[in-house]
Amino acid sequence: MIPIQPVIPENYIPGRLRGKVLLVTGAAIGSIGGCTAIRAGREGAKVACLDRKVKELNAAVAEIKAQGGEAIAIVADVSKSN
């Protein structure tokens, strides 16, 4: 896997999501949702990570917690209505 170097804008405000709660669908590690969840956790948000891939979902939650964030895993498939 090639490491991705983030581009940090000039108007970046660290901790801008502190005190917020986010629900991220498709939050398995290795996906755009996973990157979003990890970044949100790094920014201070409490993150509810939702995905159908249990192993990858738990890896994303573990990464958020390893970086000092708060996260929970919710196993679900939002493509199904019942």
Secondary structure, DSSP 8 states (H G I E B T S, - for coil): ---------TT--TTTTTT-EEEEES--TTSHHHHHHHHHHHTT-EEEEEES-HHHHHHHHHHHHHTT-EEEEEE--TT---
